[in-house]
Amino acid sequence: MAPEGSLREAWEQIPSPGRLGQGLESFAGRRIERLIAIAVGVGALALGAQALVAALSTLRFVDFPHIGTMLLVFVPWVAMLVACAVGRGVRWAAGTFTLAYILVLILWPFVAVHSVAVPNHQPWIFFLVNVAGVAAVAAFPLLVQVLWALGGPLLYGLVRLAQGDFQREFWVTTAFDVSFTLILGLVLVTLGWMFRSVAAGVDDARGRAVASYTEAAATAAREQERVAVAALMHDSVLAALISAERAGTERQRDLAVAMAREALTRLANAEADDAQEGSDDPVSVERIADDLRHALVELDADAELDQFGHGAVPDHVARAVALAARQAIGNAVTHAGGRGLAIAVEGHGDTGITVKVSDTGGGFDAEQVGPDRLGIRASILARMTAVGGVATIESDGHGTIVTLGWSRP
């Protein structure tokens, strides 16, 4: 692979600023969810194992209703344990177990043997009431968790009384079991809500701190860049002025002109990513037109670009023309809303190039542009002057036309 392609591929792998902080904003929340999954798995393993032993020890009839009921609840239970252990699919597995347990509770009065029901011995489904409660904490929103914590024990109590044919002996023990599971379920829901709220607060504080630090770092970088550009321009302009003042021969005057052009180029490229002047290698007019088409896509501008003629210009000229045209396009999009935006790129063989950027906006008065606004002076006029080109701006109430031209000396 060519070095240029390798660099391009490496550049594409660098995360953009919008993706750089993804994942950090929910760091504490993800850790809390993992801890909740582990706690759910441990609790479900302990209570579920009790339920499984009780179910197997009290199994009196090996038939489809009894075996099917056990499989209906214990298969999702095993799946939930595996999901909690690996940390994947916890919500789905826990939600499936909760729904399966509700279905088993509904079917229990039709499957259970009423004649062998003993008031002081809970059926094996009792041990899974709070397992379903912690599964709801891991799987569902807070409202559903509260509804299950209140309704789940009551549903179990109703099923237990139905198994005992609502005899008086079952009311006392069932009321005790229901109150115990009700209190424990509400405690589990409260703990889950509290831990998640704390984690959300920590993540929010971290996000605000990172945003504040980013803003401060950007401000410091801008100030440092401003100081560096000011120092650079001071040295470059001062050196050019001294050289021009002392120029007494043709060679000295040419040197002074070259130093002035270099200073203008540095000023014009101060906001560009690559402040180099470029080389003298030829660049085709088609490539300049393609660069401007990419600029239209980046700015999301609906415009027409026409390319006429052919030819090539030196690389540093192509760089200056493209950047100046990009600035003109950006001005048209920003200040004219992109109305009537059109770009024409015309090549004159090896003798030069002309680029026109026009819009039908409200126009502006160039004399009223403040001296601190470098979008026109530096990025367009100075940039073209630095490479020996010409830039003209015509603007009135009907629109603006920016013409960029360069001819080979």
C-alpha positions in Angstrom: 0.0 0.0 0.0 1.3 3.5 -0.9 2.4 5.7 2.0 -0.4 8.2 1.2 -3.0 5.4 1.4 -1.5 4.2 4.7 -1.7 7.6 6.2 -5.3 8.1 5.0 -6.3 4.7 6.5 -4.6 5.5 9.8 -6.3 8.9 9.9 -9.7 7.3 9.4 -9.1 5.1 12.4 -8.6 8.1 14.7 -11.9 8.6 16.6 -13.7 11.9 16.0 -14.4 14.3 18.9 -18.0 13.2 18.9 -17.0 9.6 19.5 -14.0 10.1 21.7 -15.9 10.2 25.0 -18.5 7.6 24.2 -18.7 5.0 27.0 -17.1 7.2 29.6 -20.4 9.0 30.3 -22.0 5.8 31.7 -18.9 4.3 33.3 -20.4 4.1 36.9 -23.8 3.1 35.5 -22.4 0.1 33.6 -20.4 -0.9 36.7 -23.5 -0.8 38.9 -25.5 -2.8 36.4 -22.7 -5.4 36.4 -22.8 -5.6 40.2 -26.6 -5.9 40.2 -26.3 -8.8 37.7 -23.8 -10.5 39.9 -26.0 -10.0 43.0 -29.0 -11.3 41.1 -27.1 -14.4 40.0 -25.9 -15.2 43.5 -29.4 -14.7 45.1 -31.1 -16.6 42.3 -28.6 -19.5 42.7 -29.2 -19.8 46.4 -33.0 -19.6 46.5 -33.4 -21.4 43.1 -31.4 -24.3 44.3 -33.7 -24.6 47.4 -36.7 -24.5 45.1 -35.2 -27.2 42.8 -34.4 -29.5 45.7 -37.9 -29.0 47.2 -39.5 -29.6 43.8 -37.7 -32.8 43.3 -38.2 -34.1 46.8 -42.0 -33.4 46.7 -42.6 -34.7 43.2 -45.3 -37.3 43.5 -46.4 -37.7 40.0 -44.0 -38.0 37.0 -46.4 -36.7 34.4 -46.4 -34.0 31.8 -48.2 -31.3 33.9 -45.8 -31.5 36.8 -42.6 -32.0 34.7 -43.7 -29.3 32.3 -44.3 -26.8 35.1 -40.8 -27.4 36.5 -39.2 -27.1 33.1 -41.2 -23.9 32.4 -39.6 -22.1 35.3 -36.2 -23.8 35.9 -35.0 -23.6 32.3 -35.3 -19.8 32.2 -33.7 -19.9 35.7 -30.6 -21.6 34.4 -30.5 -19.3 31.4 -30.6 -16.3 33.8 -27.7 -17.7 35.9 -25.6 -18.1 32.8 -26.4 -14.6 31.6 -25.5 -13.1 35.0 -22.2 -15.1 35.0 -21.1 -13.9 31.6 -22.6 -10.4 31.9 -24.5 -10.6 28.6 -28.2 -10.7 27.9 -29.1 -10.2 31.6 -32.1 -8.1 31.0 -33.6 -10.5 28.5 -32.9 -13.6 30.6 -34.2 -12.0 33.8 -37.3 -10.7 32.1 -38.0 -14.1 30.6 -37.7 -15.8 34.0 -40.1 -13.3 35.6 -42.7 -13.9 33.0 -42.3 -17.6 33.1 -42.7 -17.6 36.9 -45.9 -15.5 36.6 -47.2 -18.1 34.2 -46.3 -20.9 36.6 -48.2 -19.2 39.4 -51.3 -18.9 37.3 -51.1 -22.6 36.4 -50.2 -23.8 39.9 -53.8 -24.2 41.2 -54.6 -26.5 38.3 -51.3 -28.6 38.6 -50.8 -28.8 42.4 -52.2 -31.7 44.4 -54.7 -30.2 46.8 -55.1 -33.3 49.0 -51.5 -33.3 50.1 -51.2 -29.6 50.8 -49.8 -28.9 54.3 -50.3 -25.4 55.8 -46.9 -25.3 57.5 -44.9 -26.5 54.5 -44.5 -24.0 51.7 -44.5 -25.3 48.1 -41.4 -25.0 46.1 -42.8 -22.0 44.1 -42.5 -20.0 47.4 -38.7 -19.9 47.2 -38.9 -18.3 43.7 -41.0 -15.3 44.7 -38.0 -13.2 45.6 -35.9 -14.6 42.8 -38.5 -13.2 40.4 -38.3 -10.0 42.4 -34.6 -9.5 41.9 -35.0 -10.6 38.3 -37.5 -7.8 37.8 -35.0 -5.3 39.3 -32.5 -6.4 36.7 -34.9 -6.5 33.8 -37.6 -3.9 34.1 -38.0 -0.1 34.7 -38.7 1.1 38.2 -42.5 1.2 37.9 -42.7 -2.4 36.8 -40.3 -3.4 39.7 -42.6 -1.7 42.2 -45.7 -3.3 40.7 -44.1 -6.8 40.9 -42.9 -6.2 44.5 -46.4 -5.3 45.5 -48.4 -7.7 43.3 -46.1 -10.7 43.1 -46.4 -11.8 46.8 -50.2 -11.1 46.7 -50.5 -13.3 43.6 -48.5 -16.1 45.4 -50.8 -15.7 48.4 -53.9 -16.1 46.3 -52.4 -19.2 44.6 -51.4 -20.7 47.9 -54.9 -20.2 49.3 -56.4 -21.7 46.2 -54.2 -24.8 46.6 -55.5 -25.1 50.2 -59.1 -24.6 49.1 -59.2 -21.4 51.2 -59.2 -23.4 54.5 -58.7 -21.4 57.7 -55.4 -23.2 58.5 -53.8 -21.7 55.4 -54.6 -18.1 56.1 -52.2 -17.5 59.0 -49.1 -19.1 57.4 -49.9 -17.6 54.0 -50.2 -14.1 55.5 -46.8 -14.5 57.2 -45.2 -15.7 53.9 -46.8 -12.9 51.9 -45.7 -10.2 54.4 -42.1 -11.5 54.4 -41.8 -11.6 50.6 -43.5 -8.2 50.3 -41.1 -6.5 52.7 -38.0 -8.2 51.1 -39.2 -7.4 47.6 -39.6 -3.7 48.4 -36.2 -3.6 50.1 -34.6 -5.1 46.9 -36.4 -2.6 44.7 -35.2 0.3 47.0 -31.6 -0.8 46.9 -31.6 -1.2 43.2 -33.1 2.3 42.7 -30.7 3.8 45.2 -27.5 2.3 43.6 -28.7 3.3 40.1 -29.5 6.9 41.2 -26.0 7.3 42.8 -24.4 5.9 39.6 -26.4 8.3 37.4 -25.3 11.2 39.6 -21.7 10.2 39.4 -21.9 9.9 35.6 -23.6 13.2 35.3 -20.9 14.9 37.5 -18.2 13.3 35.4 -19.8 14.4 32.2 -20.1 18.0 33.3 -16.5 17.9 34.6 -15.2 16.6 31.3 -17.2 19.2 29.3 -15.8 22.0 31.5 -12.3 20.7 31.1 -12.7 20.4 27.4 -14.0 24.0 27.1 -11.1 25.3 29.2 -8.6 23.3 27.2 -10.1 24.6 23.9 -10.0 28.2 25.2 -6.3 27.8 26.3 -5.4 26.3 22.9 -7.1 29.1 21.0 -5.3 31.7 23.1 -1.9 29.9 22.7 -2.5 29.7 18.9 -3.4 33.4 18.8 -0.2 34.3 20.6 1.8 32.1 18.3 0.3 33.5 15.1 0.8 37.1 16.4 4.5 36.4 17.2 5.0 34.7 13.8 3.4 37.5 11.9 5.2 40.1 13.9 8.6 38.5 13.0 7.7 37.8 9.4 6.2 41.3 8.7 9.0 43.1 10.5 11.7 41.1 8.6 9.9 41.9 5.3 9.6 45.6 6.1 13.3 45.9 7.1 14.3 44.0 3.9 12.2 46.3 1.8 13.6 49.4 3.4 17.2 48.3 2.8 16.6 47.0 -0.7 18.9 48.9 -3.0 19.4 46.4 -5.8 17.1 44.4 -8.0 18.1 41.2 -6.2 17.4 42.7 -2.8 14.0 44.0 -4.0 13.1 40.5 -5.3 14.1 39.1 -1.9 11.9 41.6 -0.1 9.0 40.6 -2.3 9.5 36.9 -1.6 9.6 37.6 2.1 6.4 39.6 1.9 4.7 36.8 0.0 5.8 34.3 2.6 4.4 36.4 5.4 1.1 36.7 3.5 1.0 33.0 2.9 1.6 32.3 6.6 -1.2 34.7 7.5 -3.6 33.2 5.0 -2.9 29.7 6.1 -3.0 30.4 9.8 -6.4 28.7 10.3 -5.6 25.8 7.9 -4.6 22.4 9.1 -1.5 22.4 6.9 0.3 25.8 6.8 2.9 24.7 4.3 3.2 26.6 1.0 3.1 23.5 -1.1 5.4 22.4 -3.9 5.7 23.2 -7.6 4.3 19.8 -8.7 1.5 20.2 -11.2 -2.1 19.7 -10.0 -4.9 19.2 -12.5 -7.9 21.5 -12.7 -10.1 18.5 -12.3 -8.6 17.7 -8.9 -9.3 21.3 -7.7 -12.9 20.9 -8.9 -13.2 17.6 -6.9 -11.8 19.3 -3.8 -14.5 22.0 -4.1 -17.2 19.3 -4.5 -16.0 17.7 -1.3 -16.3 21.1 0.4 -19.9 21.4 -0.8 -20.7 18.0 0.8 -19.0 18.9 4.0 -20.9 22.1 4.3 -24.2 20.4 3.2 -24.6 23.0 0.5 -27.0 22.5 -2.4 -25.1 24.1 -5.2 -24.0 23.6 -8.8 -20.3 23.2 -9.8 -19.4 23.4 -13.4 -15.9 22.6 -14.7 -14.7 23.9 -18.0 -11.4 23.4 -19.8 -8.4 21.5 -18.7 -4.9 22.2 -17.5 -2.7 22.1 -14.4 -1.2 24.6 -12.0 1.6 24.3 -9.4 0.6 22.6 -6.1 1.0 25.7 -4.0 -1.2 27.7 -6.4 -3.8 24.9 -6.4 -3.7 24.9 -2.6 -4.2 28.6 -2.4 -7.1 28.7 -5.0 -8.9 25.7 -3.3 -8.6 27.2 0.2 -9.7 30.7 -1.0 -12.7 29.1 -2.9 -13.6 27.1 0.2 -13.6 30.3 2.2 -15.9 32.0 -0.4 -18.2 29.0 -0.3 -18.3 29.1 3.5 -19.1 32.8 3.4 -22.0 32.2 1.0 -23.4 29.4 3.1 -23.0 31.4 6.4 -24.1 34.9 5.3 -26.3 34.2 2.3 -27.8 30.9 3.4 -26.4 29.3 0.3 -29.1 30.9 -1.9 -28.3 30.6 -5.6 -24.8 29.3 -4.8 -22.9 28.3 -7.9 -19.2 27.5 -8.6 -17.4 27.6 -11.9 -13.9 26.2 -12.3 -12.2 27.0 -15.7 -8.8 25.7 -16.7 -6.7 27.6 -19.2 -4.3 24.8 -20.1 -0.9 25.4 -18.5 -1.3 29.2 -18.4 -3.7 29.6 -15.5 -7.1 28.9 -13.8 -10.2 30.9 -12.9 -12.7 30.1 -10.2 -16.0 31.9 -9.6 -18.1 31.6 -6.6 -21.5 33.4 -6.8 -24.7 33.6 -4.7 -27.9 35.5 -4.8 -27.9 36.6 -1.2 -28.3 40.1 0.1 -24.7 41.1 -0.5 -22.5 43.3 1.6 -20.4 46.4 1.6 -16.7 45.4 1.6 -15.8 48.8 3.2 -17.9 48.0 6.2 -16.1 44.8 7.0 -14.2 45.2 10.3 -10.5 44.9 10.3 -10.6 41.9 12.7 -12.6 39.9 10.2 -9.9 37.9 8.3 -12.2 35.7 6.2 -12.0 38.0 3.2 -8.7 39.9 3.7 -6.5 37.0 4.8 -8.3 33.8 3.6 -9.1 35.1 0.1 -7.3 38.3 -0.9 -4.0 37.8 0.9 -3.9 34.1 0.0 -4.3 34.8 -3.7 -1.8 37.7 -3.5 0.7 35.4 -1.8 0.9 33.1 -4.9 0.8 35.9 -7.4 -2.9 35.5 -8.2 -5.8 38.0 -8.2 -9.1 38.0 -6.2 -12.0 40.3 -6.9 -15.2 40.6 -5.0 -18.4 42.2 -6.5 -21.3 42.5 -4.1 -24.6 44.3 -4.2 -28.2 43.8 -3.2 -28.6 41.0 -5.8 -25.7 38.8 -4.6 -22.0 38.4 -4.5 -19.5 37.2 -7.0 -15.9 36.2 -5.9 -13.5 35.7 -8.8 -10.2 34.0 -8.2 -7.6 34.0 -11.0 -4.0 32.9 -11.5 -1.9 33.2 -14.6 1.5 31.8 -15.1 4.1 34.6 -15.3 
